[in-house]
Amino acid sequence: MTPAEGEKLPKKDKEANSRFVHTAALSRQQNALLVVNPNLNHTAAPGVGHEHVGWSMLKKNNICWDIKDKLNITPLMSNKVDVIDTATLALEQQHDLLEHSLVELHKLLAISSGSSKLEPSCSPDQTANLLSRIANLASYIEQVRAHIGEKDGFLQARPKM
C-alpha cells in the first residue's frame, strides 16, 4: 500500500511490509543454501540451542505464499533460525575452505616457481608430487562444497598436501 502524498503509511501497514521484506530475504537465503546443498532440509548441522539435524519445516499456514505470488521465488519453508544458523556455518566453512586452498596453492606455486618448458625446476618425481597435491586439493574442495552447511560432512580431516 502506498500512501497519498503527504500522508504517512499506517503503522500496521509498515509492520506488514517489514515482515514481508524480512521473509523475502530469508526465503532468498534459504533458496541460495539449497542451491549450494540440496540436502540441507535433512542434513543441516544443528544450530545454537537445537539438537536436531536438518531444518524444521514450517506448517503450511505459516508459509507466506505472497512471496511466491509477488516475487516469484520459493517462500521460506523452514524455521528461520535454522536457515540463519546454516547460513552462518556455511559462510564459516567456505571461508575456511578458501583460506586453506589459498595457502596450499601458494605453497604449490612456490614449489613450481622458476619452471619453464626450457629449464624445468622440478624433477619428474617433484612434478608427479605436485600434480598429486593439486588433485588432492581439488578433491578436497569438491568434497567440502558437496557438504557445505553440514556438520559431519565438513569435519573430515584435510588431505595431507
Buried (B, 14 or more C-beta within 10 A) or exposed (E): EEEEEEEEEEEEEEEEEEEBEEBBEBBBBBBEBBEBBEBBBEBBBBBEEBEEEBBEEBEEEEBBEEBEEEEEEBBBBBBBBBBBBBBEBBEEBBEEBEEBBEEBBEEBEEBBEEBEEEEEEBEEEBBEBBEEBBEBBEEBBEBBEEBBBBBEBBEEEEBEB
